[in-house]
Amino acid sequence: MLIYKIFRADEQAEFERKGATKGAPIDLQDGYVHISTADQVRETATKHFAGEDDLFLLAIETDKLGDELKWEESRGGALFPHLYRELRTTDILWSKPLPLGPDGHEFPADIP
């Protein structure tokens, strides 16, 4: 199963440079890396990245994350994937720009 992380351009650049990250400021604050499913990622973009350009969408295969990936209740009672270790560049299946269009962020066609 694929899950998704959104990074700002500076967060993405630092991630690529270091090869691992404990995440964005909200991740550091909460003690885990926030990730979203395909069904959740559009709402995540709208709620937490509204009007922001220069974003990247990273796809992660859940099988690569092992026992450090926990499914925990969050907004609206939905289960969200939370990673309790650093996210590593080797965990990433692909990374693509997530441009801001006139009607919000423009996701790749293969994400419902």
N, C-alpha and C positions, 0 to 999 in steps of 0.2 A: 504494500500500500504506500502511495506517495503522500507525504505531508509537506507543508510549505512554511518558509520563514521569509519575512520581508525585512530588508535592511536598507538604510539610507546609504547614499553613495560613499560617504566617509567611513561608515561602519563596514561596508563591503570591501573597500580598499584595505582597511586595517586587517580584516579577516583574511583576505588573500595574502597580505604581506606576512602575517604572523603564522598562518596555517591553522589557527584555532581561535575561538573566541568564547567568552562567557556570555556574550550577547550584548544587546543594547542596554541603555541605562535602566529601563524597566525590568529587564531580565536580571541585572545585577542587584537591583532593589529587592526583587522577589526571590532570588536564590535559585532560579532555574531559567532555561531558555524557553520562551513562549513560542509555540509552533501552532499551526492551524491545519485542519483538514481541507480538502478541496471544497467542501460545503461551507466551511467557515472563513476561508481566506478573503473573500470579497468583503464580508462584513468587517473583518479585522482591518482591511485597508481603509474602509470608509470610516470606521470608528477611531482608529489610531493614526492614520496617515492622510486624512482628508486635506485636499489641496496641495499635498506635497509632491514634488517632482523629483527626479533623480533617485528613484527607488529601484531596488533589485528584488526579484522573486527567486528564491532558491528552492529547488525540489530535493527532498530527502526521502530515501527508502527506509521505511520503519524497521525492516529486518537488520539494517546496519547498526542500529542504535542500542540493541541489547536491553538489559534489565534497567538501564538508567532512564529509559523512556517510560513515563508514567502517564496514564490517562486519568485526568482529574476534573471534577466538576467545576465549571466556571460560569460565565454569563448565561442566564436563562436555564441553568441546570444541565447544559450540554457538556459532554466530556471533551476536553481539549488535551492534546499531547504536550507534555512538559518534559524537557530534557534536563536531567540532573547531573550533567557533566558538561565539559566544554563541547561546543560544536566544532568539528574538525572539517577542514576542506575535503578530506577523504570521505566524509559522510555525504557530500553533495553530489547528486546525480547530474544536475544542471543548474545554471544560474542565467537568468535573462533579465534585461531591463523591464521595468514595470512603468511604462510611460503614463503620464497624466493627460487624458483627452478631455474634450469639452463636456463629457458626461461622466467623468470620474476616471479611475485607473483602467487601463486597457490590458486585460489579462490574455494570456495565450489561449488560442481557440480550444485546446484540449482540456481546459479547466472549465467545468460546467458553470 
